[in-house]
Amino acid sequence: MTRPAEASDLRTWAYVGVNSFGGPAGQIAVLHRVVVEERRWIDDQRFLHALNFCMLLPGPEAMQLATYLGWLRGGLRGGLTAGALFVAPGAVVMLALSAAYVTLGDVDAVAGLLFGIQAAVVAIIAQAVVRIGSRALNSATAVAVAVVTFLAIYFLAVPFAVVVVLALLLGAVLSRRPGLLVTAVADDSEPEQVTGEAARRTRWVAAGAFVAWVLPTGLLLVTLGTANVFTQEAVVFSQAAVLAFGGAYAVLGFVTQQAVQNYGWVSTDTMVTGLGLAETTPGPLILVCQFVGFVAAYEAAPGGLPPLVAGVLGSVLTLWVLFLPSFFLVLAGAPYVERLRHNRTVAGALAAVTAAVVGVIAELGTWFAVNVLFGEVEESRDGVLRVLRPVWSSLDLWALAVTVLGAVLVFGLRWSVLRVVVACGAVGLLLAVTGLHAG
């Protein structure tokens, strides 16, 4: 029987999952607002410590953060529930959109709604930068790390993994000089699940997640061979799960190369459509892989399966191998990471990563805003320098107007994420229905 506290937690994680729009930046903002500001389950320092750990892992950092926070709150059950509910709403929506795409040929019917949501996401990400930055950038050194990270990624396309390693090293060195980076931990308590039998159960479940991830892929290789699309998906998306340092954007190039160029599962235009759908549905952005897995299996229909059945199986398989590694990594490391919260060197290293994360979120937000507000964006290179130049004549005034509306609702009226998304989505839908905007 579910206790009242557990039922309340279940509703909270379901709410987070339904409202997890805006990619990692927007999702982290939602988690912070709900867990720290509204529920007050943990303080800022512990939230940032959890965020630092998840940013070091391959895979969708926001989903991993939800899993970690759920584990802190309710042990194994809490972690598994939070992680699963973070993914489930977006996965259901993406499955429906994937089926609509292959059967109807396009997704124009929801273009207006998605347009409004995209504009809202720009404001939500801006809020994330302000909120997390105001708490994490509490020294000149931290501000400098955030600014350098933004410039390095936006203008030099420095891989996120490189940024993380450099931040870790810098933070470890600066930890020897108190005051340069904030390393103090406000809450010295240890959650019950860190010690004794609870920690051992967590590690056993992590081991079970690892076996459940690896075993099906091995069975597919043995029984169906490497030419079968299901085997190929299991291998490719397992690789994506462990290579995705820095989130979905970091691994998008790998997935595109495999799906478009190597296996020919989808066209470039279809890949872009999938990314657009993933950008504007709840859940991790890496759900674009679910779309690709559905379309690839639908087109191949191996073993004479009905195409839609094959697509659903490909979608489920993709989700399985994408997200089980995240459960394994979070649950395997969480007890140890919690014990290291009071280690000065580790705290300094993670504080530097926190500052870098602010720069990463700001870069993602800038990239997203440019692509939402402008119909054309030109990318050029001058040596190692990458320059993104929006074509000013392609400025979408309606997108700008809806974005400003989102900002007023977020910063001025302090509306919840759900209300902002619904309001801006409704405006986008109205513009599409009246013919004022094509979506």
C-alpha positions as CSV (number, residue, x, y, z in Angstrom):
1,M,0.0,0.0,0.0
2,T,1.3,3.4,-0.9
3,R,1.9,5.8,2.0
4,P,0.6,9.4,1.7
5,A,4.2,10.7,1.6
6,E,5.1,8.3,-1.2
7,A,1.9,9.2,-3.1
8,S,2.8,12.9,-2.8
9,D,6.3,12.1,-4.1
10,L,4.9,10.1,-7.0
11,R,2.7,13.1,-8.0
12,T,5.7,15.4,-7.7
13,W,7.9,13.3,-10.0
14,A,5.0,12.8,-12.5
15,Y,4.6,16.6,-12.5
16,V,8.3,17.1,-13.2
17,G,8.2,14.5,-16.0
18,V,5.2,16.2,-17.7
19,N,6.9,19.6,-17.4
20,S,10.4,18.7,-18.5
21,F,10.5,20.9,-21.6
22,G,13.4,22.9,-22.8
23,G,16.3,20.4,-23.1
24,P,18.7,20.0,-20.2
25,A,18.8,23.7,-19.3
26,G,15.0,24.0,-18.9
27,Q,14.7,20.6,-17.2
28,I,17.4,21.4,-14.6
29,A,15.4,24.7,-13.9
30,V,12.2,22.7,-13.4
31,L,14.0,20.3,-11.0
32,H,15.5,23.1,-9.0
33,R,12.3,25.0,-8.7
34,V,10.3,21.9,-7.6
35,V,12.8,20.1,-5.4
36,V,14.7,23.1,-3.8
37,E,12.3,26.0,-3.9
38,E,8.8,24.5,-3.7
39,R,9.3,21.2,-1.8
40,R,12.4,22.2,0.0
41,W,13.6,18.6,0.1
42,I,17.3,19.6,-0.2
43,D,19.2,22.9,-0.2
44,D,21.1,24.6,-3.0
45,Q,24.5,23.1,-2.1
46,R,23.3,19.5,-2.2
47,F,21.4,20.2,-5.5
48,L,24.6,21.6,-7.1
49,H,26.6,18.7,-5.8
50,A,24.2,16.2,-7.4
51,L,24.2,18.3,-10.6
52,N,28.0,18.3,-10.7
53,F,28.1,14.5,-10.4
54,C,25.5,14.0,-13.2
55,M,27.3,16.4,-15.5
56,L,30.4,14.1,-15.2
57,L,28.5,11.1,-16.5
58,P,27.7,10.1,-20.1
59,G,24.0,10.2,-20.9
60,P,21.1,12.6,-20.3
61,E,22.2,14.7,-17.3
62,A,18.7,16.0,-16.4
63,M,17.2,12.5,-16.2
64,Q,20.2,11.3,-14.2
65,L,19.8,14.3,-11.9
66,A,16.1,13.4,-11.3
67,T,17.2,9.8,-10.5
68,Y,19.8,11.0,-8.1
69,L,17.4,13.4,-6.4
70,G,14.8,10.7,-6.2
71,W,17.3,8.4,-4.6
72,L,18.2,11.1,-2.0
73,R,14.6,11.5,-1.3
74,G,13.3,8.0,-1.2
75,G,16.1,5.5,-1.7
76,L,16.0,2.9,-4.4
77,R,12.2,3.2,-5.0
78,G,12.5,7.0,-5.1
79,G,15.4,6.9,-7.6
80,L,13.8,4.4,-10.0
81,T,10.5,6.2,-9.8
82,A,11.9,9.7,-10.4
83,G,14.0,8.5,-13.3
84,A,11.3,6.5,-15.0
85,L,8.7,9.2,-14.7
86,F,11.1,11.8,-16.0
87,V,11.4,9.8,-19.3
88,A,7.9,8.2,-19.6
89,P,5.8,11.2,-20.6
90,G,8.2,12.3,-23.4
91,A,8.6,8.7,-24.5
92,V,4.9,8.3,-24.9
93,V,4.5,11.5,-26.8
94,M,7.5,10.7,-29.0
95,L,6.1,7.3,-29.8
96,A,2.8,8.9,-30.9
97,L,4.5,11.5,-33.0
98,S,6.8,8.9,-34.6
99,A,3.7,6.9,-35.6
100,A,2.0,10.0,-36.9
101,Y,5.1,10.9,-38.9
102,V,5.4,7.6,-40.7
103,T,1.7,7.2,-41.3
104,L,0.7,10.8,-42.2
105,G,3.9,11.9,-43.8
106,D,4.4,15.0,-41.8
107,V,3.6,16.7,-38.4
108,D,2.3,20.0,-39.7
109,A,-0.9,19.6,-37.7
110,V,1.0,20.4,-34.5
111,A,3.5,22.8,-36.0
112,G,1.8,25.9,-34.4
113,L,1.6,24.3,-31.0
114,L,5.3,23.3,-31.2
115,F,6.2,26.8,-32.3
116,G,4.7,28.4,-29.2
117,I,6.4,25.9,-27.0
118,Q,9.7,26.5,-28.6
119,A,9.4,30.3,-27.8
120,A,8.4,29.5,-24.2
121,V,11.5,27.3,-23.8
122,V,13.8,30.3,-24.6
123,A,12.4,32.1,-21.6
124,I,12.6,29.0,-19.4
125,I,16.3,28.5,-20.2
126,A,17.0,32.1,-19.5
127,Q,15.4,31.6,-16.1
128,A,17.6,28.6,-15.5
129,V,20.8,30.6,-16.2
130,V,19.7,33.3,-13.9
131,R,18.6,31.0,-11.0
132,I,21.5,28.6,-11.1
133,G,24.1,31.2,-11.9
134,S,23.0,33.4,-9.0
135,R,23.7,30.5,-6.7
136,A,26.8,28.9,-8.3
137,L,28.7,32.0,-9.4
138,N,29.5,33.4,-6.0
139,S,33.1,34.3,-6.7
140,A,35.1,36.1,-9.5
141,T,36.8,32.8,-10.3
142,A,33.5,31.0,-10.8
143,V,32.3,33.8,-13.0
144,A,35.5,33.5,-15.1
145,V,35.1,29.8,-15.5
146,A,31.5,30.2,-16.7
147,V,32.4,32.9,-19.2
148,V,35.4,31.0,-20.6
149,T,33.3,27.8,-20.9
150,F,30.6,29.7,-22.8
151,L,33.2,31.3,-25.2
152,A,35.0,28.0,-25.7
153,I,31.9,26.0,-26.6
154,Y,30.1,28.7,-28.6
155,F,33.0,30.1,-30.6
156,L,35.5,27.2,-30.6
157,A,33.2,24.2,-30.4
158,V,35.3,22.7,-27.7
159,P,33.9,19.3,-26.7
160,F,32.1,19.2,-23.4
161,A,34.3,16.4,-22.1
162,V,37.4,18.6,-22.5
163,V,35.6,21.4,-20.6
164,V,34.7,19.1,-17.8
165,V,38.2,17.7,-17.4
166,L,39.8,21.1,-17.4
167,A,37.3,22.4,-14.9
168,L,37.9,19.4,-12.6
169,L,41.7,20.0,-12.7
170,L,41.3,23.7,-12.1
171,G,38.9,23.2,-9.2
172,A,41.2,20.6,-7.6
173,V,44.1,23.0,-7.8
174,L,42.2,26.0,-6.5
175,S,40.7,24.1,-3.7
176,R,44.0,24.5,-1.8
177,R,43.3,28.3,-1.7
178,P,40.1,28.9,0.2
179,G,37.9,31.7,-1.1
180,L,38.7,31.3,-4.8
181,L,35.9,28.8,-5.2
182,V,33.1,28.1,-2.7
183,T,33.6,24.6,-1.3
184,A,31.6,24.6,1.9
185,V,28.7,22.3,2.3
186,A,25.8,23.8,4.2
187,D,24.1,20.4,5.1
188,D,26.4,17.9,6.9
189,S,23.8,15.2,7.3
190,E,24.0,11.9,5.4
191,P,20.9,10.3,3.9
192,E,20.0,7.0,5.3
193,Q,20.6,5.2,2.0
194,V,24.3,6.1,2.0
195,T,25.3,3.6,4.7
196,G,25.0,0.0,5.5
197,E,22.4,-2.3,3.9
198,A,20.7,0.4,1.9
199,A,23.9,1.2,0.1
200,R,24.5,-2.4,-0.7
201,R,21.0,-2.8,-2.1
202,T,21.6,0.2,-4.3
203,R,24.8,-1.3,-5.7
204,W,23.0,-4.6,-6.3
205,V,20.2,-2.9,-8.2
206,A,22.9,-1.0,-10.2
207,A,24.5,-4.3,-11.1
208,G,21.1,-5.6,-12.2
209,A,20.6,-2.6,-14.4
210,F,23.9,-3.2,-16.0
211,V,23.0,-6.9,-16.8
212,A,19.6,-5.9,-18.1
213,W,21.3,-3.5,-20.5
214,V,24.1,-5.7,-21.8
215,L,22.3,-9.1,-21.9
216,P,19.6,-8.2,-24.5
217,T,22.2,-6.7,-26.8
218,G,24.3,-9.9,-26.6
219,L,21.3,-12.1,-27.3
220,L,20.3,-10.0,-30.3
221,L,23.9,-10.4,-31.7
222,V,23.8,-14.1,-31.2
223,T,20.3,-14.8,-32.5
224,L,19.7,-12.3,-35.2
225,G,23.2,-11.3,-36.3
226,T,24.7,-8.0,-37.1
227,A,22.6,-7.4,-40.3
228,N,19.3,-7.2,-38.4
229,V,18.1,-3.7,-37.7
230,F,17.2,-4.5,-34.1
231,T,20.7,-5.7,-33.4
232,Q,22.2,-2.6,-35.1
233,E,19.9,-0.3,-33.0
234,A,20.9,-2.0,-29.8
235,V,24.6,-1.6,-30.6
236,V,24.4,2.0,-31.9
237,F,22.2,3.4,-29.2
238,S,24.2,1.5,-26.5
239,Q,27.3,3.3,-27.8
240,A,25.3,6.6,-27.8
241,A,24.4,6.0,-24.2
242,V,28.0,5.7,-23.0
243,L,29.5,8.3,-25.4
244,A,27.0,11.1,-24.6
245,F,29.2,13.2,-22.4
246,G,27.7,16.6,-22.2
247,G,24.2,15.5,-23.1
248,A,22.3,14.9,-26.4
249,Y,24.0,17.7,-28.3
250,A,27.4,16.1,-27.7
251,V,26.3,12.7,-29.2
252,L,24.1,14.0,-31.9
253,G,26.9,14.0,-34.4
254,F,27.6,10.4,-33.7
255,V,24.0,9.3,-34.0
256,T,23.5,11.3,-37.2
257,Q,26.6,9.7,-38.7
258,Q,25.4,6.2,-37.9
259,A,21.7,6.7,-38.7
260,V,22.1,8.7,-41.9
261,Q,25.5,7.9,-43.4
262,N,26.5,4.5,-42.1
263,Y,23.2,2.5,-42.0
264,G,21.0,4.8,-44.0
265,W,18.1,4.4,-41.6
266,V,16.8,8.0,-42.1
267,S,17.5,11.0,-44.4
268,T,19.0,14.2,-43.1
269,D,15.6,15.9,-43.3
270,T,14.0,13.2,-41.2
271,M,16.8,13.5,-38.7
272,V,16.2,17.2,-38.4
273,T,12.4,16.6,-38.0
274,G,13.2,14.1,-35.1
275,L,15.4,16.7,-33.4
276,G,12.7,19.3,-33.7
277,L,10.2,17.0,-32.1
278,A,12.5,16.1,-29.3
279,E,13.2,19.8,-28.7
280,T,9.5,20.5,-28.1
281,T,8.3,17.4,-26.2
282,P,8.9,16.7,-22.5
283,G,11.8,14.5,-21.5
284,P,15.5,14.3,-22.5
285,L,16.5,15.6,-25.9
286,I,18.2,12.3,-26.5
287,L,14.7,11.0,-27.2
288,V,15.5,11.9,-30.8
289,C,17.1,8.5,-30.8
290,Q,13.7,6.9,-30.0
291,F,12.3,8.6,-33.1
292,V,15.2,7.3,-35.2
293,G,14.8,3.8,-33.7
294,F,11.1,3.8,-34.6
295,V,11.5,5.0,-38.2
296,A,14.4,2.6,-38.8
297,A,12.5,-0.4,-37.6
298,Y,9.3,0.7,-39.4
299,E,11.1,1.0,-42.7
300,A,13.0,-2.3,-42.3
301,A,10.1,-4.3,-40.8
302,P,12.4,-7.3,-40.1
303,G,11.1,-10.8,-40.1
304,G,7.9,-9.9,-41.9
305,L,6.6,-7.9,-38.9
306,P,3.9,-5.3,-39.6
307,P,5.7,-2.0,-40.0
308,L,4.0,-0.3,-37.0
309,V,4.7,-3.3,-34.7
310,A,8.3,-3.2,-35.9
311,G,8.5,0.5,-35.2
312,V,7.1,0.1,-31.7
313,L,9.6,-2.6,-30.9
314,G,12.4,-0.5,-32.3
315,S,11.3,2.4,-30.2
316,V,11.1,0.3,-27.0
317,L,14.5,-1.3,-27.7
318,T,16.0,2.1,-28.2
319,L,14.7,3.4,-24.9
320,W,15.9,0.3,-23.1
321,V,19.5,0.5,-24.2
322,L,19.6,4.4,-23.9
323,F,18.4,4.8,-20.3
324,L,19.4,1.6,-18.4
325,P,23.1,2.7,-18.5
326,S,22.0,6.0,-16.7
327,F,20.3,4.1,-13.9
328,F,23.4,1.9,-13.6
329,L,25.8,4.8,-13.4
330,V,23.8,7.0,-11.0
331,L,22.9,4.2,-8.6
332,A,26.5,2.7,-8.7
333,G,28.1,6.0,-7.9
334,A,25.6,7.9,-5.7
335,P,26.6,6.4,-2.3
336,Y,30.2,7.1,-2.9
337,V,29.6,10.6,-4.2
338,E,27.5,11.6,-1.2
339,R,30.4,10.5,1.1
340,L,32.8,12.7,-0.8
341,R,30.7,15.9,-0.3
342,H,33.0,16.9,2.6
343,N,36.3,16.3,0.8
344,R,37.9,19.7,0.1
345,T,39.6,18.7,-3.2
346,V,36.5,16.9,-4.5
347,A,34.3,19.8,-3.5
348,G,36.6,22.3,-5.2
349,A,36.7,20.3,-8.4
350,L,32.9,19.9,-8.5
351,A,32.5,23.6,-7.7
352,A,34.5,24.4,-10.8
353,V,32.3,22.0,-12.8
354,T,29.2,23.8,-11.5
355,A,30.5,27.1,-12.8
356,A,31.3,25.5,-16.1
357,V,27.7,24.1,-16.2
358,V,26.3,27.6,-16.0
359,G,28.4,28.5,-19.1
360,V,27.1,25.3,-20.8
361,I,23.5,26.1,-20.1
362,A,24.0,29.7,-21.3
363,E,25.6,28.4,-24.6
364,L,22.7,25.9,-25.1
365,G,20.2,28.7,-24.4
366,T,21.9,31.1,-26.9
367,W,22.1,28.4,-29.6
368,F,18.4,27.5,-29.1
369,A,17.3,31.2,-29.0
370,V,19.1,32.0,-32.2
371,N,17.5,29.0,-34.0
372,V,14.0,29.8,-32.7
373,L,14.1,33.6,-33.4
374,F,15.7,33.4,-36.8
375,G,14.7,31.4,-39.9
376,E,18.2,31.4,-41.3
377,V,21.5,31.0,-39.3
378,E,24.8,30.9,-41.1
379,E,27.8,29.1,-39.7
380,S,31.3,30.1,-40.8
381,R,34.8,29.2,-39.7
382,D,37.8,31.5,-39.5
383,G,40.6,29.1,-38.5
384,V,39.6,27.6,-35.2
385,L,36.9,30.3,-34.6
386,R,33.3,29.3,-35.3
387,V,30.9,32.1,-35.9
388,L,27.1,31.7,-36.0
389,R,25.6,34.6,-37.8
390,P,21.8,35.0,-37.8
391,V,20.4,36.5,-41.0
392,W,18.7,39.5,-39.5
393,S,16.2,39.7,-42.4
394,S,14.9,36.3,-41.3
395,L,14.0,37.5,-37.8
396,D,10.6,35.9,-36.9
397,L,8.7,38.7,-35.2
398,W,6.0,36.4,-34.0
399,A,8.6,34.2,-32.4
400,L,10.1,37.2,-30.7
401,A,6.7,38.3,-29.5
402,V,5.8,34.9,-28.0
403,T,9.3,34.7,-26.4
404,V,8.8,38.1,-24.8
405,L,5.4,36.9,-23.6
406,G,7.1,33.8,-22.1
407,A,9.7,36.0,-20.4
408,V,7.0,38.2,-18.8
409,L,5.1,35.1,-17.5
410,V,8.3,33.5,-16.1
411,F,10.1,36.5,-14.7
412,G,7.3,39.0,-14.1
413,L,4.4,36.9,-13.1
414,R,6.4,33.9,-11.9
415,W,4.1,31.4,-13.5
416,S,4.9,27.7,-13.3
417,V,6.6,26.0,-16.2
418,L,3.4,24.2,-17.1
419,R,1.3,27.3,-17.3
420,V,3.9,29.1,-19.4
421,V,4.2,26.2,-21.8
422,V,0.4,25.8,-22.1
423,A,-0.1,29.6,-22.6
424,C,2.6,30.0,-25.2
425,G,1.6,26.8,-26.9
426,A,-2.0,28.0,-27.1
427,V,-0.8,31.3,-28.7
428,G,1.3,29.4,-31.2
429,L,-1.7,27.2,-32.1
430,L,-3.9,30.3,-32.5
431,L,-1.4,31.9,-34.8
432,A,-1.3,28.8,-36.9
433,V,-5.1,28.4,-37.1
434,T,-5.6,32.0,-38.0
435,G,-2.9,31.8,-40.7
436,L,-0.8,34.6,-39.0
437,H,2.1,32.1,-38.6
438,A,2.9,28.9,-40.5
439,G,4.4,27.2,-37.4
